[in-house]
Amino acid sequence: MDSIVIIGGGLAAANAVETLRDEGFTGPLTLVAAEPLLPYERPPLSKDVLQGTAEFEVLHDAQWYAERDTRVITGQPATGLDLGGRTVILADGTELHYDKLLLTTGAEPCRLEIPGAQRALVLRTRGDEQVLHAQVAGGARLVIIGGGWIALEVAASARQNGADVTVLVRGEAPLADVLGRQLSDHLVALQRAHGVDVRTSTTVTEITATGVETSDGPLAADVVLAAIGVAPSTTLAEAAGLAVGEGVITDSSLRTSDPHVWAAGDLALGLNTALGPLRVEHWDNAIRQGKLAARAMLGHDVTYDWQPYFFTDQFEFSMEYVGHGSPSDTVEIRGDLDGNECIAYWLGGADGRTVTAGINVGIWDVNDTLRAMIGTSVNPDELTDLR
């Protein structure tokens, strides 16, 4: 049978392995991970693992892969890809032949371009989390540059660990383009109520040995974290000649511009049949795309057609989001936002009443209901908190 190689060590890769074997593929299967660890989930790194309330775990142990007759190579990044020869070259010079290849190389943290940027930590890998965890313990002064999900989740986790936390946000309100101003303001108020110093409309000009220089003056810090987003890890694909835009470009079956190569997870700019070209950096998408790519490689008729989903936990604020809202949409909130139990609906489209996204905050087992509402036209006066 064909040989399949998977490059990457995250959720998409592990779910592809599982699906390939479950769907009856019995040929040679190799997984190549740049990190020295077996595939694992990243969301806990900014949440309960960083808080110390949960132990770090890989998704599956070595025995699981052995039972699925999967060769696993860890600690060896792929450094070259020969599409014509269908060969992957690893850092140690090893060459792996493939008949079909799945790229799941994920994304990399964006780097600051200011003096002293090398002093800032980032959070992407288990190794990053271990360094950050050790340095913020015992009441350290942590300054976080950025106002996205990772920034706010780390702020909550570090604060719960006793750190003195300051978050510096360049814009007027963190995540306002995603959540709308009312929910953004609620998150800021929540963070501040727990002792996090959130400073908006603040830029950082330099990182020094003692802290950061900002548009508001110097700020002392023991630890600085840059959490300004990630960029897809396209270097390998681009050097090989695959079509690349804001990610590796794929069709609706996640096949790239080379007929023998697929891409999944944070890396893939996939053609979503409902939303168009779309790259999603979240847990649920990596799982789904890993499974879909595996089935596509086996010749099944499958398409990337689902709505994005993500979740966050910050102090007592726990939320699930489904859909793909726009900053121009109207956000309708039903329930008790102050009590962190509500539903929010994003309404847009030509009629201004089409549900484009929804979130459930502290109200559970309703996300499937919200998903089913995406694309339907509703009367705002009839929206409820679904309880």
C-alpha positions as semicolon CSV with decimal commas, in nm:
position;residue;x (nm);y (nm);z (nm)
1;M;0,000;0,000;0,000
2;D;0,097;0,367;-0,023
3;S;0,323;0,506;0,246
4;I;0,201;0,810;0,438
5;V;0,417;1,060;0,627
6;I;0,273;1,318;0,868
7;I;0,488;1,616;0,959
8;G;0,386;1,780;1,286
9;G;0,331;1,685;1,647
10;G;-0,002;1,834;1,749
11;L;-0,371;1,751;1,754
12;A;-0,413;1,737;1,377
13;A;-0,130;1,488;1,343
14;A;-0,248;1,257;1,621
15;N;-0,607;1,258;1,497
16;A;-0,490;1,183;1,144
17;V;-0,298;0,878;1,271
18;E;-0,602;0,754;1,461
19;T;-0,839;0,806;1,169
20;L;-0,611;0,647;0,911
21;R;-0,587;0,327;1,111
22;D;-0,954;0,329;1,213
23;E;-1,053;0,371;0,848
24;G;-0,853;0,066;0,746
25;F;-0,521;0,203;0,620
26;T;-0,258;-0,068;0,676
27;G;0,038;0,075;0,486
28;P;0,356;0,230;0,628
29;L;0,277;0,531;0,848
30;T;0,531;0,773;0,994
31;L;0,479;1,074;1,219
32;V;0,757;1,334;1,245
33;A;0,750;1,581;1,537
34;A;0,997;1,865;1,576
35;E;0,949;1,870;1,953
36;P;1,097;1,592;2,167
37;L;0,747;1,502;2,291
38;L;0,466;1,293;2,150
39;P;0,167;1,497;2,028
40;Y;-0,022;1,689;2,297
41;E;-0,294;1,953;2,338
42;R;-0,188;2,319;2,360
43;P;-0,491;2,486;2,530
44;P;-0,398;2,360;2,881
45;L;-0,060;2,533;2,854
46;S;-0,221;2,872;2,914
47;K;-0,490;2,741;3,148
48;D;-0,482;2,464;3,408
49;V;-0,130;2,336;3,339
50;L;0,011;2,686;3,382
51;Q;-0,202;2,730;3,694
52;G;-0,066;2,406;3,832
53;T;-0,413;2,258;3,878
54;A;-0,356;1,983;3,619
55;E;-0,063;1,770;3,514
56;F;0,076;1,797;3,164
57;E;-0,005;1,490;2,954
58;V;0,056;1,379;2,598
59;L;-0,248;1,267;2,402
60;H;-0,133;0,907;2,368
61;D;0,168;0,716;2,498
62;A;0,425;0,533;2,286
63;Q;0,237;0,207;2,324
64;W;-0,070;0,360;2,156
65;Y;0,133;0,444;1,846
66;A;0,303;0,104;1,852
67;E;-0,036;-0,068;1,859
68;R;-0,124;0,130;1,546
69;D;0,200;0,030;1,376
70;T;0,307;0,395;1,348
71;R;0,671;0,495;1,335
72;V;0,717;0,807;1,547
73;I;1,021;1,031;1,512
74;T;1,046;1,306;1,775
75;G;1,291;1,589;1,818
76;Q;1,365;1,597;1,445
77;P;1,219;1,889;1,249
78;A;1,168;1,845;0,877
79;T;1,408;2,080;0,701
80;G;1,342;1,998;0,337
81;L;1,070;1,871;0,110
82;D;1,127;1,740;-0,243
83;L;0,787;1,729;-0,410
84;G;0,915;1,571;-0,729
85;G;1,094;1,293;-0,546
86;R;0,826;1,272;-0,277
87;T;1,090;1,289;-0,009
88;V;1,104;1,458;0,332
89;I;1,449;1,553;0,465
90;L;1,496;1,573;0,841
91;A;1,744;1,786;1,037
92;D;1,975;1,488;1,091
93;G;1,984;1,411;0,719
94;T;1,735;1,126;0,728
95;E;1,525;1,100;0,411
96;L;1,170;0,967;0,425
97;H;0,985;0,862;0,111
98;Y;0,612;0,916;0,093
99;D;0,330;0,846;-0,147
100;K;0,106;1,085;0,041
101;L;0,210;1,358;0,283
102;L;0,018;1,553;0,547
103;L;0,160;1,882;0,673
104;T;0,050;1,981;1,024
105;T;0,340;2,208;1,119
106;G;0,112;2,452;1,302
107;A;0,203;2,812;1,376
108;E;0,480;3,007;1,544
109;P;0,455;3,300;1,787
110;C;0,498;3,641;1,627
111;R;0,808;3,822;1,751
112;L;0,830;4,179;1,870
113;E;1,040;4,415;1,661
114;I;1,164;4,649;1,931
115;P;1,495;4,686;2,117
116;G;1,535;4,408;2,371
117;A;1,274;4,185;2,207
118;Q;1,494;3,880;2,272
119;R;1,430;3,922;2,644
120;A;1,060;3,839;2,605
121;L;0,925;3,489;2,654
122;V;0,662;3,336;2,428
123;L;0,409;3,061;2,493
124;R;0,352;2,795;2,230
125;T;0,516;2,471;2,340
126;R;0,537;2,265;2,657
127;G;0,896;2,386;2,692
128;D;0,778;2,747;2,674
129;E;0,519;2,675;2,945
130;Q;0,776;2,520;3,175
131;V;1,002;2,826;3,150
132;L;0,714;3,068;3,202
133;H;0,570;2,864;3,490
134;A;0,901;2,859;3,675
135;Q;0,959;3,231;3,630
136;V;0,615;3,358;3,735
137;A;0,594;3,151;4,051
138;G;0,620;3,315;4,392
139;G;0,477;3,658;4,327
140;A;0,688;3,760;4,026
141;R;0,601;4,075;3,834
142;L;0,476;3,961;3,493
143;V;0,415;4,201;3,206
144;I;0,221;4,061;2,912
145;I;0,241;4,244;2,580
146;G;-0,073;4,173;2,379
147;G;-0,447;4,154;2,428
148;G;-0,558;3,831;2,263
149;W;-0,679;3,501;2,403
150;I;-0,337;3,374;2,510
151;A;-0,253;3,705;2,677
152;L;-0,573;3,712;2,882
153;E;-0,567;3,341;2,967
154;V;-0,206;3,361;3,086
155;A;-0,292;3,672;3,285
156;A;-0,569;3,485;3,465
157;S;-0,357;3,174;3,525
158;A;-0,051;3,367;3,648
159;R;-0,263;3,584;3,873
160;Q;-0,422;3,275;4,027
161;N;-0,066;3,155;4,091
162;G;0,009;3,471;4,286
163;A;0,195;3,671;4,022
164;D;0,164;4,049;3,992
165;V;0,030;4,080;3,636
166;T;0,009;4,373;3,396
167;V;-0,138;4,341;3,047
168;L;-0,043;4,601;2,788
169;V;-0,290;4,632;2,500
170;R;-0,211;4,848;2,198
171;G;-0,576;4,904;2,104
172;E;-0,864;5,059;2,294
173;A;-1,017;4,724;2,393
174;P;-0,879;4,368;2,373
175;L;-1,058;4,135;2,133
176;A;-1,318;4,399;2,047
177;D;-1,313;4,296;1,679
178;V;-1,399;3,940;1,782
179;L;-1,633;3,992;2,077
180;G;-1,772;4,341;2,035
181;R;-1,714;4,625;2,278
182;Q;-1,957;4,518;2,552
183;L;-1,804;4,174;2,597
184;S;-1,452;4,315;2,563
185;D;-1,520;4,567;2,838
186;H;-1,663;4,287;3,052
187;L;-1,344;4,083;3,019
188;V;-1,130;4,383;3,107
189;A;-1,343;4,451;3,414
190;L;-1,320;4,084;3,513
191;Q;-0,941;4,084;3,486
192;R;-0,913;4,407;3,685
193;A;-1,148;4,278;3,954
194;H;-0,901;3,993;4,010
195;G;-0,607;4,229;4,039
196;V;-0,474;4,224;3,682
197;D;-0,359;4,569;3,571
198;V;-0,497;4,597;3,216
199;R;-0,368;4,903;3,033
200;T;-0,519;4,985;2,695
201;S;-0,394;5,219;2,420
202;T;-0,042;5,143;2,538
203;T;0,258;5,066;2,319
204;V;0,587;4,910;2,424
205;T;0,902;5,070;2,285
206;E;1,174;4,864;2,452
207;I;1,232;4,568;2,682
208;T;1,511;4,625;2,930
209;A;1,682;4,417;3,197
210;T;1,447;4,562;3,458
211;G;1,118;4,589;3,271
212;V;0,962;4,762;2,973
213;E;0,953;5,112;2,835
214;T;0,604;5,212;2,727
215;S;0,416;5,508;2,586
216;D;0,311;5,574;2,947
217;G;0,663;5,552;3,087
218;P;0,876;5,271;3,235
219;L;0,722;4,966;3,399
220;A;0,919;4,727;3,619
221;A;0,898;4,354;3,542
222;D;1,068;4,032;3,640
223;V;0,921;3,848;3,341
224;V;0,792;3,975;3,005
225;L;0,571;3,764;2,780
226;A;0,509;3,857;2,417
227;A;0,160;3,734;2,325
228;I;0,096;3,923;2,002
229;G;-0,039;3,638;1,793
230;V;0,099;3,360;1,577
231;A;0,185;3,310;1,211
232;P;0,147;2,982;1,020
233;S;0,469;2,780;0,988
234;T;0,486;2,785;0,609
235;T;0,864;2,792;0,558
236;L;0,894;2,424;0,461
237;A;0,595;2,435;0,228
238;E;0,694;2,762;0,064
239;A;1,052;2,647;0,000
240;A;0,919;2,332;-0,164
241;G;0,701;2,533;-0,402
242;L;0,355;2,472;-0,256
243;A;0,100;2,750;-0,298
244;V;0,111;2,965;0,013
245;G;-0,088;3,271;0,119
246;E;-0,188;3,338;0,478
247;G;-0,121;2,969;0,531
248;V;-0,074;2,671;0,301
249;I;-0,353;2,697;0,046
250;T;-0,580;2,394;0,013
251;D;-0,903;2,297;-0,156
252;S;-1,212;2,189;0,036
253;S;-1,063;1,843;0,095
254;L;-0,745;2,002;0,239
255;R;-0,536;1,896;-0,062
256;T;-0,262;2,146;-0,145
257;S;-0,138;2,259;-0,486
258;D;0,055;1,929;-0,504
259;P;-0,181;1,632;-0,554
260;H;0,018;1,416;-0,312
261;V;0,023;1,666;-0,023
262;W;-0,247;1,774;0,223
263;A;-0,237;2,033;0,504
264;A;-0,437;2,057;0,826
265;G;-0,460;2,256;1,148
266;D;-0,322;2,602;1,220
267;L;-0,110;2,582;0,904
268;A;-0,391;2,531;0,653
269;L;-0,569;2,807;0,464
270;G;-0,850;2,575;0,368
271;L;-1,143;2,635;0,137
272;N;-1,439;2,626;0,373
273;T;-1,747;2,559;0,160
274;A;-1,961;2,784;0,378
275;L;-1,717;3,068;0,448
276;G;-1,452;3,064;0,174
277;P;-1,076;3,049;0,235
278;L;-1,030;3,026;0,610
279;R;-0,743;2,957;0,847
280;V;-0,841;2,873;1,206
281;E;-0,600;2,848;1,500
282;H;-0,812;2,657;1,746
283;W;-0,829;2,315;1,912
284;D;-1,153;2,195;1,755
285;N;-1,044;2,276;1,403
286;A;-0,714;2,089;1,440
287;I;-0,902;1,776;1,550
288;R;-1,158;1,797;1,272
289;Q;-0,909;1,879;0,999
290;G;-0,673;1,602;1,104
291;K;-0,956;1,354;1,066
292;L;-1,080;1,504;0,741
293;A;-0,735;1,506;0,580
294;A;-0,686;1,141;0,675
295;R;-1,013;1,043;0,509
296;A;-0,933;1,255;0,204
297;M;-0,596;1,080;0,164
298;L;-0,784;0,750;0,165
299;G;-1,005;0,869;-0,120
300;H;-1,322;0,949;0,072
301;D;-1,549;1,230;-0,051
302;V;-1,514;1,476;0,238
303;T;-1,527;1,855;0,260
304;Y;-1,428;2,129;0,502
305;D;-1,773;2,269;0,575
306;W;-1,808;2,336;0,948
307;Q;-1,824;2,656;1,148
308;P;-1,521;2,750;1,362
309;Y;-1,538;2,677;1,733
310;F;-1,322;2,783;2,027
311;F;-1,339;2,818;2,403
312;T;-1,173;3,017;2,678
313;D;-1,151;3,005;3,057
314;Q;-1,053;3,316;3,254
315;F;-1,127;3,319;3,626
316;E;-1,504;3,255;3,654
317;F;-1,563;3,345;3,287
318;S;-1,597;3,029;3,073
319;M;-1,713;3,060;2,716
320;E;-1,772;2,861;2,396
321;Y;-1,789;3,035;2,058
322;V;-1,918;2,899;1,729
323;G;-1,941;3,070;1,391
324;H;-1,754;3,346;1,216
325;G;-1,882;3,687;1,316
326;S;-1,774;4,020;1,173
327;P;-1,681;4,345;1,352
328;S;-1,969;4,508;1,162
329;D;-2,227;4,266;1,305
330;T;-2,468;4,364;1,579
331;V;-2,411;4,174;1,904
332;E;-2,726;4,085;2,099
333;I;-2,673;3,960;2,455
334;R;-2,938;3,767;2,646
335;G;-2,909;3,663;3,010
336;D;-2,688;3,783;3,293
337;L;-2,353;3,903;3,157
338;D;-2,252;4,047;3,495
339;G;-2,308;3,703;3,646
340;N;-2,119;3,533;3,361
341;E;-2,424;3,341;3,243
342;C;-2,550;3,460;2,908
343;I;-2,581;3,394;2,536
344;A;-2,456;3,638;2,272
345;Y;-2,563;3,638;1,908
346;W;-2,388;3,806;1,616
347;L;-2,638;3,931;1,360
348;G;-2,533;4,043;1,012
349;G;-2,600;3,965;0,649
350;A;-2,807;4,172;0,406
351;D;-3,106;4,175;0,640
352;G;-2,904;4,245;0,954
353;R;-3,078;3,948;1,115
354;T;-2,872;3,653;0,996
355;V;-2,694;3,472;1,280
356;T;-2,322;3,461;1,194
357;A;-2,188;3,349;1,533
358;G;-2,289;3,283;1,890
359;I;-2,133;3,229;2,230
360;N;-2,253;3,061;2,545
361;V;-2,104;3,197;2,867
362;G;-2,157;2,977;3,172
363;I;-2,460;2,811;3,007
364;W;-2,374;2,461;2,891
365;D;-2,504;2,201;2,647
366;V;-2,639;2,466;2,411
367;N;-2,350;2,510;2,168
368;D;-2,502;2,264;1,921
369;T;-2,819;2,473;1,928
370;L;-2,617;2,783;1,850
371;R;-2,436;2,601;1,570
372;A;-2,769;2,505;1,415
373;M;-2,877;2,871;1,419
374;I;-2,580;2,989;1,211
375;G;-2,701;3,113;0,875
376;T;-3,064;3,147;0,980
377;S;-3,256;3,474;0,997
378;V;-3,404;3,559;1,336
379;N;-3,616;3,821;1,505
380;P;-3,389;3,986;1,765
381;D;-3,688;4,037;1,996
382;E;-3,735;3,662;2,015
383;L;-3,377;3,571;2,110
384;T;-3,330;3,419;2,456
385;D;-3,054;3,281;2,675
386;L;-3,170;2,930;2,567
387;R;-3,269;2,826;2,919
